[in-house]
Amino acid sequence: MSLRLQLNDYRLTTAEILYRLPDHPTLLQTYIWQELDLAPSYPQLRRFLDFWTRSLEGQLHSVRVTQQGPISPPVLRHATVCLTLH
């Protein structure tokens, strides 16, 4: 299922959500959301944020979004340093 979505331009999207604590509105808490989503409209993230504003008490402060690039072959790198600890 995820490979099919990735072939249709969905990418792994991570959102860092800062929200205010209901009992202490001056304090901010962080929530990390991660899902396959379609840029630039981000329908899954928008659905989640709509749910958040409707159902949860913590008021949203800000949302920072990052996205993984398209599917590519894995990268193999060799170590340049080898250390031994006793």
Contacts in CASP RR format, 6 or more apart in sequence:
PFRMAT RR
TARGET T0000
AUTHOR 0000-0000-0000
METHOD contacts of the structure
MODEL  1
MSLRLQLNDYRLTTAEILYRLPDHPTLLQTYIWQELDLAPSYPQLRRFLD
FWTRSLEGQLHSVRVTQQGPISPPVLRHATVCLTLH
2 36 0 8 1.000
5 36 0 8 1.000
6 36 0 8 1.000
6 70 0 8 1.000
6 71 0 8 1.000
7 71 0 8 1.000
8 38 0 8 1.000
9 38 0 8 1.000
9 39 0 8 1.000
9 70 0 8 1.000
10 36 0 8 1.000
10 37 0 8 1.000
10 38 0 8 1.000
11 36 0 8 1.000
11 37 0 8 1.000
11 38 0 8 1.000
11 39 0 8 1.000
11 67 0 8 1.000
11 68 0 8 1.000
11 69 0 8 1.000
11 70 0 8 1.000
12 34 0 8 1.000
12 35 0 8 1.000
12 36 0 8 1.000
12 67 0 8 1.000
12 68 0 8 1.000
13 34 0 8 1.000
13 35 0 8 1.000
13 36 0 8 1.000
13 37 0 8 1.000
13 39 0 8 1.000
13 42 0 8 1.000
13 44 0 8 1.000
13 45 0 8 1.000
13 65 0 8 1.000
13 66 0 8 1.000
13 67 0 8 1.000
13 68 0 8 1.000
14 32 0 8 1.000
14 33 0 8 1.000
14 34 0 8 1.000
14 65 0 8 1.000
14 66 0 8 1.000
14 67 0 8 1.000
15 32 0 8 1.000
15 33 0 8 1.000
15 34 0 8 1.000
15 45 0 8 1.000
15 63 0 8 1.000
15 64 0 8 1.000
15 65 0 8 1.000
15 66 0 8 1.000
16 30 0 8 1.000
16 31 0 8 1.000
16 32 0 8 1.000
16 63 0 8 1.000
16 64 0 8 1.000
17 30 0 8 1.000
17 31 0 8 1.000
17 32 0 8 1.000
17 33 0 8 1.000
17 49 0 8 1.000
17 52 0 8 1.000
17 60 0 8 1.000
17 62 0 8 1.000
17 63 0 8 1.000
18 28 0 8 1.000
18 29 0 8 1.000
18 30 0 8 1.000
18 60 0 8 1.000
18 61 0 8 1.000
18 62 0 8 1.000
18 63 0 8 1.000
19 28 0 8 1.000
19 29 0 8 1.000
19 31 0 8 1.000
19 52 0 8 1.000
19 58 0 8 1.000
19 59 0 8 1.000
19 60 0 8 1.000
19 61 0 8 1.000
20 26 0 8 1.000
20 27 0 8 1.000
20 28 0 8 1.000
20 29 0 8 1.000
20 58 0 8 1.000
20 59 0 8 1.000
20 61 0 8 1.000
21 27 0 8 1.000
21 28 0 8 1.000
21 29 0 8 1.000
21 58 0 8 1.000
22 57 0 8 1.000
22 58 0 8 1.000
22 59 0 8 1.000
25 59 0 8 1.000
28 61 0 8 1.000
33 45 0 8 1.000
33 48 0 8 1.000
35 44 0 8 1.000
35 45 0 8 1.000
35 48 0 8 1.000
36 44 0 8 1.000
37 43 0 8 1.000
37 44 0 8 1.000
37 45 0 8 1.000
37 67 0 8 1.000
38 44 0 8 1.000
39 67 0 8 1.000
42 65 0 8 1.000
45 63 0 8 1.000
45 65 0 8 1.000
49 60 0 8 1.000
49 63 0 8 1.000
52 58 0 8 1.000
52 60 0 8 1.000
53 60 0 8 1.000
END
